[in-house]
């Protein structure tokens, strides 16, 4: 099995009221994830609010992550940026600070074909000697990694894995089938609410933002699946689905990204993991009434007294 497997959360980046990174809280987040059995860390992903940080802050976040992890679990670093050469620069930084792999989306803002997307990944892989993981997230980059694109990149050795946040479970299943004999390649779902289904299909792991709030729940789900206890896995998944409703508490008042990550941050503040629920500007934080509703949900699933 690849060393990249299991529960690998995209790590929330806590902020102070002045919008600078709260590294004391960030250390608590990392230890919270490792102590509860997560199998890896994914800093600078979408849940991390990666695109809001400049090059210097991204490097500092990665350095801190690698230092705290201290080899206990792999660190896969998001190197997300619109164009190939900008991604290469981030990937070189990630390699320099000791990340184990990098996570790359298709190009965005610029309109790019599947053929150009193939070249994007190949150019990055040729430029930086570090394992490359493709990240399929069309809701943010506005293009889909086609089944054949993923399979081609995997079989030729350009990528070692895929994080699928497309919501296209059919395409994910086909990719799993197509690559079943390519043992060195791993495929992970970015879903929070159909993890049991993805693991039954043969997914090698899960990358859920909600694991910042309840890593132990996702580790239990993973362990049930590994044992083939699908009834226990289903029950744990249904509990996590109830918890996932925190992402809709502020829906309609703030953006989809803000209500999702903001829900995670607000819950983590209530649990004493981070100090504030401040969002990167211009995203708005959840208010007191929304925080009270999130506390109700946390109590209902046994996370808060």
NUDRENVO-841301 format. One record per residue (C-alpha): residue in one letter; z, x, y. Coordinates in steps of 0.2 Angstrom, whole numbers. Layout:
% residues N
<site><type>a</type><c3>Z</c3><c1>X</c1><c2>Y</c2></site>
...
END
This chain:
% residues 305
<site><type>x</type><c3>0</c3><c1>0</c1><c2>0</c2></site>
<site><type>x</type><c3>-3</c3><c1>6</c1><c2>18</c2></site>
<site><type>x</type><c3>12</c3><c1>10</c1><c2>28</c2></site>
<site><type>x</type><c3>7</c3><c1>-4</c1><c2>40</c2></site>
<site><type>x</type><c3>13</c3><c1>-20</c1><c2>32</c2></site>
<site><type>x</type><c3>26</c3><c1>-33</c1><c2>33</c2></site>
<site><type>x</type><c3>34</c3><c1>-40</c1><c2>49</c2></site>
<site><type>x</type><c3>28</c3><c1>-30</c1><c2>64</c2></site>
<site><type>x</type><c3>32</c3><c1>-39</c1><c2>81</c2></site>
<site><type>x</type><c3>23</c3><c1>-37</c1><c2>97</c2></site>
<site><type>x</type><c3>38</c3><c1>-30</c1><c2>107</c2></site>
<site><type>x</type><c3>44</c3><c1>-40</c1><c2>122</c2></site>
<site><type>x</type><c3>45</c3><c1>-29</c1><c2>138</c2></site>
<site><type>x</type><c3>61</c3><c1>-34</c1><c2>148</c2></site>
<site><type>x</type><c3>61</c3><c1>-33</c1><c2>167</c2></site>
<site><type>x</type><c3>74</c3><c1>-31</c1><c2>181</c2></site>
<site><type>x</type><c3>73</c3><c1>-43</c1><c2>195</c2></site>
<site><type>x</type><c3>63</c3><c1>-30</c1><c2>205</c2></site>
<site><type>x</type><c3>50</c3><c1>-31</c1><c2>191</c2></site>
<site><type>x</type><c3>53</c3><c1>-13</c1><c2>185</c2></site>
<site><type>x</type><c3>55</c3><c1>-11</c1><c2>166</c2></site>
<site><type>x</type><c3>73</c3><c1>-13</c1><c2>160</c2></site>
<site><type>x</type><c3>74</c3><c1>1</c1><c2>148</c2></site>
<site><type>x</type><c3>92</c3><c1>-2</c1><c2>143</c2></site>
<site><type>x</type><c3>87</c3><c1>-20</c1><c2>138</c2></site>
<site><type>x</type><c3>71</c3><c1>-13</c1><c2>130</c2></site>
<site><type>x</type><c3>82</c3><c1>-2</c1><c2>119</c2></site>
<site><type>x</type><c3>92</c3><c1>-17</c1><c2>113</c2></site>
<site><type>x</type><c3>76</c3><c1>-26</c1><c2>109</c2></site>
<site><type>x</type><c3>70</c3><c1>-11</c1><c2>98</c2></site>
<site><type>x</type><c3>86</c3><c1>-9</c1><c2>89</c2></site>
<site><type>x</type><c3>87</c3><c1>-28</c1><c2>86</c2></site>
<site><type>x</type><c3>70</c3><c1>-28</c1><c2>78</c2></site>
<site><type>x</type><c3>74</c3><c1>-13</c1><c2>67</c2></site>
<site><type>x</type><c3>91</c3><c1>-18</c1><c2>62</c2></site>
<site><type>x</type><c3>85</c3><c1>-35</c1><c2>56</c2></site>
<site><type>x</type><c3>73</c3><c1>-27</c1><c2>44</c2></site>
<site><type>x</type><c3>56</c3><c1>-27</c1><c2>53</c2></site>
<site><type>x</type><c3>43</c3><c1>-15</c1><c2>46</c2></site>
<site><type>x</type><c3>35</c3><c1>-9</c1><c2>61</c2></site>
<site><type>x</type><c3>34</c3><c1>-10</c1><c2>80</c2></site>
<site><type>x</type><c3>19</c3><c1>-15</c1><c2>91</c2></site>
<site><type>x</type><c3>23</c3><c1>-11</c1><c2>109</c2></site>
<site><type>x</type><c3>10</c3><c1>-15</c1><c2>123</c2></site>
<site><type>x</type><c3>3</c3><c1>-30</c1><c2>115</c2></site>
<site><type>x</type><c3>-1</c3><c1>-47</c1><c2>123</c2></site>
<site><type>x</type><c3>18</c3><c1>-52</c1><c2>121</c2></site>
<site><type>x</type><c3>22</c3><c1>-36</c1><c2>129</c2></site>
<site><type>x</type><c3>12</c3><c1>-41</c1><c2>145</c2></site>
<site><type>x</type><c3>3</c3><c1>-25</c1><c2>142</c2></site>
<site><type>x</type><c3>-11</c3><c1>-28</c1><c2>156</c2></site>
<site><type>x</type><c3>2</c3><c1>-29</c1><c2>170</c2></site>
<site><type>x</type><c3>7</c3><c1>-10</c1><c2>168</c2></site>
<site><type>x</type><c3>-1</c3><c1>5</c1><c2>175</c2></site>
<site><type>x</type><c3>-5</c3><c1>21</c1><c2>165</c2></site>
<site><type>x</type><c3>11</c3><c1>30</c1><c2>169</c2></site>
<site><type>x</type><c3>22</c3><c1>15</c1><c2>164</c2></site>
<site><type>x</type><c3>12</c3><c1>12</c1><c2>148</c2></site>
<site><type>x</type><c3>16</c3><c1>30</c1><c2>144</c2></site>
<site><type>x</type><c3>34</c3><c1>29</c1><c2>148</c2></site>
<site><type>x</type><c3>35</c3><c1>13</c1><c2>137</c2></site>
<site><type>x</type><c3>27</c3><c1>21</c1><c2>122</c2></site>
<site><type>x</type><c3>38</c3><c1>37</c1><c2>124</c2></site>
<site><type>x</type><c3>53</c3><c1>26</c1><c2>124</c2></site>
<site><type>x</type><c3>48</c3><c1>16</c1><c2>109</c2></site>
<site><type>x</type><c3>44</c3><c1>32</c1><c2>99</c2></site>
<site><type>x</type><c3>60</c3><c1>40</c1><c2>104</c2></site>
<site><type>x</type><c3>71</c3><c1>25</c1><c2>99</c2></site>
<site><type>x</type><c3>61</c3><c1>21</c1><c2>83</c2></site>
<site><type>x</type><c3>64</c3><c1>40</c1><c2>78</c2></site>
<site><type>x</type><c3>53</c3><c1>38</c1><c2>63</c2></site>
<site><type>x</type><c3>62</c3><c1>23</c1><c2>55</c2></site>
<site><type>x</type><c3>47</c3><c1>12</c1><c2>56</c2></site>
<site><type>x</type><c3>29</c3><c1>15</c1><c2>62</c2></site>
<site><type>x</type><c3>24</c3><c1>12</c1><c2>80</c2></site>
<site><type>x</type><c3>7</c3><c1>4</c1><c2>83</c2></site>
<site><type>x</type><c3>3</c3><c1>6</c1><c2>101</c2></site>
<site><type>x</type><c3>-8</c3><c1>-7</c1><c2>111</c2></site>
<site><type>x</type><c3>-21</c3><c1>2</c1><c2>120</c2></site>
<site><type>x</type><c3>-29</c3><c1>-13</c1><c2>128</c2></site>
<site><type>x</type><c3>-41</c3><c1>-12</c1><c2>142</c2></site>
<site><type>x</type><c3>-58</c3><c1>-19</c1><c2>147</c2></site>
<site><type>x</type><c3>-70</c3><c1>-4</c1><c2>143</c2></site>
<site><type>x</type><c3>-72</c3><c1>9</c1><c2>130</c2></site>
<site><type>x</type><c3>-68</c3><c1>25</c1><c2>141</c2></site>
<site><type>x</type><c3>-52</c3><c1>17</c1><c2>148</c2></site>
<site><type>x</type><c3>-46</c3><c1>13</c1><c2>130</c2></site>
<site><type>x</type><c3>-50</c3><c1>31</c1><c2>125</c2></site>
<site><type>x</type><c3>-38</c3><c1>37</c1><c2>138</c2></site>
<site><type>x</type><c3>-24</c3><c1>26</c1><c2>133</c2></site>
<site><type>x</type><c3>-27</c3><c1>30</c1><c2>114</c2></site>
<site><type>x</type><c3>-26</c3><c1>49</c1><c2>119</c2></site>
<site><type>x</type><c3>-9</c3><c1>45</c1><c2>127</c2></site>
<site><type>x</type><c3>-3</c3><c1>36</c1><c2>112</c2></site>
<site><type>x</type><c3>-8</c3><c1>50</c1><c2>100</c2></site>
<site><type>x</type><c3>0</c3><c1>62</c1><c2>112</c2></site>
<site><type>x</type><c3>17</c3><c1>53</c1><c2>112</c2></site>
<site><type>x</type><c3>18</c3><c1>51</c1><c2>93</c2></site>
<site><type>x</type><c3>12</c3><c1>33</c1><c2>90</c2></site>
<site><type>x</type><c3>6</c3><c1>30</c1><c2>72</c2></site>
<site><type>x</type><c3>-9</c3><c1>20</c1><c2>76</c2></site>
<site><type>x</type><c3>-17</c3><c1>11</c1><c2>90</c2></site>
<site><type>x</type><c3>-23</c3><c1>-7</c1><c2>92</c2></site>
<site><type>x</type><c3>-39</c3><c1>-11</c1><c2>101</c2></site>
<site><type>x</type><c3>-48</c3><c1>-27</c1><c2>106</c2></site>
<site><type>x</type><c3>-66</c3><c1>-30</c1><c2>110</c2></site>
<site><type>x</type><c3>-71</c3><c1>-26</c1><c2>127</c2></site>
<site><type>x</type><c3>-67</c3><c1>-39</c1><c2>140</c2></site>
<site><type>x</type><c3>-72</c3><c1>-45</c1><c2>157</c2></site>
<site><type>x</type><c3>-89</c3><c1>-37</c1><c2>154</c2></site>
<site><type>x</type><c3>-100</c3><c1>-48</c1><c2>142</c2></site>
<site><type>x</type><c3>-103</c3><c1>-38</c1><c2>126</c2></site>
<site><type>x</type><c3>-113</c3><c1>-42</c1><c2>110</c2></site>
<site><type>x</type><c3>-107</c3><c1>-39</c1><c2>93</c2></site>
<site><type>x</type><c3>-118</c3><c1>-24</c1><c2>91</c2></site>
<site><type>x</type><c3>-110</c3><c1>-16</c1><c2>107</c2></site>
<site><type>x</type><c3>-93</c3><c1>-21</c1><c2>101</c2></site>
<site><type>x</type><c3>-96</c3><c1>-11</c1><c2>85</c2></site>
<site><type>x</type><c3>-101</c3><c1>4</c1><c2>95</c2></site>
<site><type>x</type><c3>-85</c3><c1>1</c1><c2>106</c2></site>
<site><type>x</type><c3>-74</c3><c1>4</c1><c2>91</c2></site>
<site><type>x</type><c3>-85</c3><c1>18</c1><c2>83</c2></site>
<site><type>x</type><c3>-84</c3><c1>28</c1><c2>100</c2></site>
<site><type>x</type><c3>-66</c3><c1>26</c1><c2>101</c2></site>
<site><type>x</type><c3>-63</c3><c1>32</c1><c2>83</c2></site>
<site><type>x</type><c3>-74</c3><c1>47</c1><c2>86</c2></site>
<site><type>x</type><c3>-65</c3><c1>52</c1><c2>102</c2></site>
<site><type>x</type><c3>-47</c3><c1>51</c1><c2>96</c2></site>
<site><type>x</type><c3>-41</c3><c1>55</c1><c2>79</c2></site>
<site><type>x</type><c3>-28</c3><c1>41</c1><c2>76</c2></site>
<site><type>x</type><c3>-29</c3><c1>26</c1><c2>65</c2></site>
<site><type>x</type><c3>-38</c3><c1>11</c1><c2>73</c2></site>
<site><type>x</type><c3>-33</c3><c1>-7</c1><c2>71</c2></site>
<site><type>x</type><c3>-44</c3><c1>-21</c1><c2>78</c2></site>
<site><type>x</type><c3>-36</c3><c1>-35</c1><c2>87</c2></site>
<site><type>x</type><c3>-45</c3><c1>-52</c1><c2>87</c2></site>
<site><type>x</type><c3>-39</c3><c1>-62</c1><c2>101</c2></site>
<site><type>x</type><c3>-53</c3><c1>-72</c1><c2>109</c2></site>
<site><type>x</type><c3>-42</c3><c1>-83</c1><c2>119</c2></site>
<site><type>x</type><c3>-39</c3><c1>-67</c1><c2>130</c2></site>
<site><type>x</type><c3>-55</c3><c1>-57</c1><c2>128</c2></site>
<site><type>x</type><c3>-66</c3><c1>-72</c1><c2>127</c2></site>
<site><type>x</type><c3>-76</c3><c1>-65</c1><c2>112</c2></site>
<site><type>x</type><c3>-73</c3><c1>-66</c1><c2>94</c2></site>
<site><type>x</type><c3>-74</c3><c1>-52</c1><c2>81</c2></site>
<site><type>x</type><c3>-86</c3><c1>-59</c1><c2>69</c2></site>
<site><type>x</type><c3>-82</c3><c1>-58</c1><c2>50</c2></site>
<site><type>x</type><c3>-96</c3><c1>-46</c1><c2>48</c2></site>
<site><type>x</type><c3>-91</c3><c1>-35</c1><c2>62</c2></site>
<site><type>x</type><c3>-73</c3><c1>-33</c1><c2>55</c2></site>
<site><type>x</type><c3>-80</c3><c1>-30</c1><c2>37</c2></site>
<site><type>x</type><c3>-92</c3><c1>-17</c1><c2>43</c2></site>
<site><type>x</type><c3>-80</c3><c1>-8</c1><c2>53</c2></site>
<site><type>x</type><c3>-67</c3><c1>-8</c1><c2>39</c2></site>
<site><type>x</type><c3>-79</c3><c1>-3</c1><c2>25</c2></site>
<site><type>x</type><c3>-86</c3><c1>12</c1><c2>35</c2></site>
<site><type>x</type><c3>-69</c3><c1>18</c1><c2>39</c2></site>
<site><type>x</type><c3>-69</c3><c1>15</c1><c2>58</c2></site>
<site><type>x</type><c3>-54</c3><c1>3</c1><c2>57</c2></site>
<site><type>x</type><c3>-39</c3><c1>4</c1><c2>45</c2></site>
<site><type>x</type><c3>-33</c3><c1>-14</c1><c2>49</c2></site>
<site><type>x</type><c3>-35</c3><c1>-30</c1><c2>58</c2></site>
<site><type>x</type><c3>-22</c3><c1>-41</c1><c2>68</c2></site>
<site><type>x</type><c3>-30</c3><c1>-58</c1><c2>68</c2></site>
<site><type>x</type><c3>-24</c3><c1>-69</c1><c2>83</c2></site>
<site><type>x</type><c3>-40</c3><c1>-79</c1><c2>83</c2></site>
<site><type>x</type><c3>-32</c3><c1>-95</c1><c2>75</c2></site>
<site><type>x</type><c3>-48</c3><c1>-95</c1><c2>64</c2></site>
<site><type>x</type><c3>-39</c3><c1>-96</c1><c2>47</c2></site>
<site><type>x</type><c3>-56</c3><c1>-98</c1><c2>38</c2></site>
<site><type>x</type><c3>-63</c3><c1>-83</c1><c2>45</c2></site>
<site><type>x</type><c3>-47</c3><c1>-73</c1><c2>41</c2></site>
<site><type>x</type><c3>-48</c3><c1>-79</c1><c2>23</c2></site>
<site><type>x</type><c3>-66</c3><c1>-73</c1><c2>21</c2></site>
<site><type>x</type><c3>-62</c3><c1>-56</c1><c2>28</c2></site>
<site><type>x</type><c3>-47</c3><c1>-55</c1><c2>16</c2></site>
<site><type>x</type><c3>-59</c3><c1>-59</c1><c2>2</c2></site>
<site><type>x</type><c3>-73</c3><c1>-47</c1><c2>8</c2></site>
<site><type>x</type><c3>-61</c3><c1>-33</c1><c2>9</c2></site>
<site><type>x</type><c3>-50</c3><c1>-36</c1><c2>-6</c2></site>
<site><type>x</type><c3>-57</c3><c1>-21</c1><c2>-15</c2></site>
<site><type>x</type><c3>-55</c3><c1>-10</c1><c2>1</c2></site>
<site><type>x</type><c3>-37</c3><c1>-5</c1><c2>-3</c2></site>
<site><type>x</type><c3>-33</c3><c1>6</c1><c2>12</c2></site>
<site><type>x</type><c3>-37</c3><c1>-8</c1><c2>24</c2></site>
<site><type>x</type><c3>-24</c3><c1>-21</c1><c2>29</c2></site>
<site><type>x</type><c3>-25</c3><c1>-38</c1><c2>37</c2></site>
<site><type>x</type><c3>-11</c3><c1>-46</c1><c2>47</c2></site>
<site><type>x</type><c3>-10</c3><c1>-63</c1><c2>55</c2></site>
<site><type>x</type><c3>-4</c3><c1>-65</c1><c2>73</c2></site>
<site><type>x</type><c3>2</c3><c1>-83</c1><c2>70</c2></site>
<site><type>x</type><c3>20</c3><c1>-88</c1><c2>71</c2></site>
<site><type>x</type><c3>18</c3><c1>-105</c1><c2>62</c2></site>
<site><type>x</type><c3>7</c3><c1>-103</c1><c2>47</c2></site>
<site><type>x</type><c3>13</c3><c1>-86</c1><c2>41</c2></site>
<site><type>x</type><c3>17</c3><c1>-93</c1><c2>24</c2></site>
<site><type>x</type><c3>-1</c3><c1>-99</c1><c2>22</c2></site>
<site><type>x</type><c3>-8</c3><c1>-82</c1><c2>27</c2></site>
<site><type>x</type><c3>3</c3><c1>-73</c1><c2>15</c2></site>
<site><type>x</type><c3>-2</c3><c1>-85</c1><c2>1</c2></site>
<site><type>x</type><c3>-20</c3><c1>-80</c1><c2>5</c2></site>
<site><type>x</type><c3>-16</c3><c1>-62</c1><c2>3</c2></site>
<site><type>x</type><c3>-12</c3><c1>-56</c1><c2>21</c2></site>
<site><type>x</type><c3>-3</c3><c1>-39</c1><c2>21</c2></site>
<site><type>x</type><c3>9</c3><c1>-44</c1><c2>35</c2></site>
<site><type>x</type><c3>12</c3><c1>-54</c1><c2>51</c2></site>
<site><type>x</type><c3>13</c3><c1>-49</c1><c2>70</c2></site>
<site><type>x</type><c3>23</c3><c1>-64</c1><c2>77</c2></site>
<site><type>x</type><c3>29</c3><c1>-64</c1><c2>95</c2></site>
<site><type>x</type><c3>43</c3><c1>-76</c1><c2>90</c2></site>
<site><type>x</type><c3>50</c3><c1>-62</c1><c2>79</c2></site>
<site><type>x</type><c3>58</c3><c1>-55</c1><c2>95</c2></site>
<site><type>x</type><c3>69</c3><c1>-70</c1><c2>95</c2></site>
<site><type>x</type><c3>72</c3><c1>-71</c1><c2>76</c2></site>
<site><type>x</type><c3>66</c3><c1>-56</c1><c2>67</c2></site>
<site><type>x</type><c3>78</c3><c1>-60</c1><c2>52</c2></site>
<site><type>x</type><c3>69</c3><c1>-76</c1><c2>50</c2></site>
<site><type>x</type><c3>52</c3><c1>-68</c1><c2>48</c2></site>
<site><type>x</type><c3>59</c3><c1>-55</c1><c2>37</c2></site>
<site><type>x</type><c3>67</c3><c1>-68</c1><c2>26</c2></site>
<site><type>x</type><c3>50</c3><c1>-77</c1><c2>25</c2></site>
<site><type>x</type><c3>41</c3><c1>-61</c1><c2>21</c2></site>
<site><type>x</type><c3>54</c3><c1>-57</c1><c2>7</c2></site>
<site><type>x</type><c3>52</c3><c1>-74</c1><c2>-1</c2></site>
<site><type>x</type><c3>33</c3><c1>-72</c1><c2>-1</c2></site>
<site><type>x</type><c3>35</c3><c1>-55</c1><c2>-9</c2></site>
<site><type>x</type><c3>45</c3><c1>-63</c1><c2>-23</c2></site>
<site><type>x</type><c3>33</c3><c1>-78</c1><c2>-25</c2></site>
<site><type>x</type><c3>46</c3><c1>-90</c1><c2>-20</c2></site>
<site><type>x</type><c3>34</c3><c1>-101</c1><c2>-10</c2></site>
<site><type>x</type><c3>46</c3><c1>-116</c1><c2>-8</c2></site>
<site><type>x</type><c3>59</c3><c1>-105</c1><c2>0</c2></site>
<site><type>x</type><c3>45</c3><c1>-97</c1><c2>11</c2></site>
<site><type>x</type><c3>40</c3><c1>-115</c1><c2>16</c2></site>
<site><type>x</type><c3>57</c3><c1>-120</c1><c2>21</c2></site>
<site><type>x</type><c3>60</c3><c1>-104</c1><c2>32</c2></site>
<site><type>x</type><c3>43</c3><c1>-107</c1><c2>40</c2></site>
<site><type>x</type><c3>47</c3><c1>-124</c1><c2>44</c2></site>
<site><type>x</type><c3>63</c3><c1>-118</c1><c2>53</c2></site>
<site><type>x</type><c3>53</c3><c1>-106</c1><c2>62</c2></site>
<site><type>x</type><c3>41</c3><c1>-119</c1><c2>67</c2></site>
<site><type>x</type><c3>55</c3><c1>-129</c1><c2>75</c2></site>
<site><type>x</type><c3>61</c3><c1>-113</c1><c2>84</c2></site>
<site><type>x</type><c3>43</c3><c1>-110</c1><c2>90</c2></site>
<site><type>x</type><c3>44</c3><c1>-126</c1><c2>101</c2></site>
<site><type>x</type><c3>52</c3><c1>-115</c1><c2>114</c2></site>
<site><type>x</type><c3>35</c3><c1>-110</c1><c2>119</c2></site>
<site><type>x</type><c3>30</c3><c1>-127</c1><c2>125</c2></site>
<site><type>x</type><c3>46</c3><c1>-131</c1><c2>135</c2></site>
<site><type>x</type><c3>38</c3><c1>-126</c1><c2>152</c2></site>
<site><type>x</type><c3>21</c3><c1>-132</c1><c2>148</c2></site>
<site><type>x</type><c3>12</c3><c1>-139</c1><c2>162</c2></site>
<site><type>x</type><c3>23</c3><c1>-131</c1><c2>175</c2></site>
<site><type>x</type><c3>17</c3><c1>-113</c1><c2>172</c2></site>
<site><type>x</type><c3>3</c3><c1>-105</c1><c2>163</c2></site>
<site><type>x</type><c3>1</c3><c1>-104</c1><c2>144</c2></site>
<site><type>x</type><c3>5</c3><c1>-86</c1><c2>144</c2></site>
<site><type>x</type><c3>20</c3><c1>-88</c1><c2>155</c2></site>
<site><type>x</type><c3>27</c3><c1>-103</c1><c2>145</c2></site>
<site><type>x</type><c3>25</c3><c1>-93</c1><c2>128</c2></site>
<site><type>x</type><c3>32</c3><c1>-76</c1><c2>133</c2></site>
<site><type>x</type><c3>43</c3><c1>-84</c1><c2>145</c2></site>
<site><type>x</type><c3>51</c3><c1>-94</c1><c2>131</c2></site>
<site><type>x</type><c3>54</c3><c1>-79</c1><c2>121</c2></site>
<site><type>x</type><c3>62</c3><c1>-70</c1><c2>136</c2></site>
<site><type>x</type><c3>73</c3><c1>-85</c1><c2>140</c2></site>
<site><type>x</type><c3>79</c3><c1>-86</c1><c2>122</c2></site>
<site><type>x</type><c3>82</c3><c1>-68</c1><c2>121</c2></site>
<site><type>x</type><c3>92</c3><c1>-68</c1><c2>137</c2></site>
<site><type>x</type><c3>103</c3><c1>-83</c1><c2>130</c2></site>
<site><type>x</type><c3>105</c3><c1>-72</c1><c2>114</c2></site>
<site><type>x</type><c3>111</c3><c1>-57</c1><c2>124</c2></site>
<site><type>x</type><c3>97</c3><c1>-46</c1><c2>119</c2></site>
<site><type>x</type><c3>90</c3><c1>-44</c1><c2>137</c2></site>
<site><type>x</type><c3>97</c3><c1>-46</c1><c2>154</c2></site>
<site><type>x</type><c3>84</c3><c1>-57</c1><c2>163</c2></site>
<site><type>x</type><c3>69</c3><c1>-68</c1><c2>159</c2></site>
<site><type>x</type><c3>59</c3><c1>-61</c1><c2>173</c2></site>
<site><type>x</type><c3>40</c3><c1>-61</c1><c2>170</c2></site>
<site><type>x</type><c3>27</c3><c1>-49</c1><c2>177</c2></site>
<site><type>x</type><c3>19</c3><c1>-55</c1><c2>193</c2></site>
<site><type>x</type><c3>11</c3><c1>-67</c1><c2>196</c2></site>
<site><type>x</type><c3>18</c3><c1>-76</c1><c2>181</c2></site>
<site><type>x</type><c3>33</c3><c1>-87</c1><c2>184</c2></site>
<site><type>x</type><c3>49</c3><c1>-87</c1><c2>174</c2></site>
<site><type>x</type><c3>57</c3><c1>-102</c1><c2>166</c2></site>
<site><type>x</type><c3>70</c3><c1>-112</c1><c2>177</c2></site>
<site><type>x</type><c3>87</c3><c1>-117</c1><c2>173</c2></site>
<site><type>x</type><c3>83</c3><c1>-134</c1><c2>166</c2></site>
<site><type>x</type><c3>70</c3><c1>-126</c1><c2>154</c2></site>
<site><type>x</type><c3>82</c3><c1>-113</c1><c2>149</c2></site>
<site><type>x</type><c3>95</c3><c1>-127</c1><c2>144</c2></site>
<site><type>x</type><c3>82</c3><c1>-135</c1><c2>133</c2></site>
<site><type>x</type><c3>78</c3><c1>-118</c1><c2>125</c2></site>
<site><type>x</type><c3>97</c3><c1>-116</c1><c2>121</c2></site>
<site><type>x</type><c3>96</c3><c1>-133</c1><c2>113</c2></site>
<site><type>x</type><c3>82</c3><c1>-128</c1><c2>101</c2></site>
<site><type>x</type><c3>91</c3><c1>-111</c1><c2>98</c2></site>
<site><type>x</type><c3>107</c3><c1>-121</c1><c2>92</c2></site>
<site><type>x</type><c3>96</c3><c1>-133</c1><c2>82</c2></site>
<site><type>x</type><c3>90</c3><c1>-118</c1><c2>71</c2></site>
<site><type>x</type><c3>107</c3><c1>-109</c1><c2>70</c2></site>
<site><type>x</type><c3>104</c3><c1>-95</c1><c2>82</c2></site>
<site><type>x</type><c3>116</c3><c1>-100</c1><c2>95</c2></site>
<site><type>x</type><c3>133</c3><c1>-108</c1><c2>94</c2></site>
END
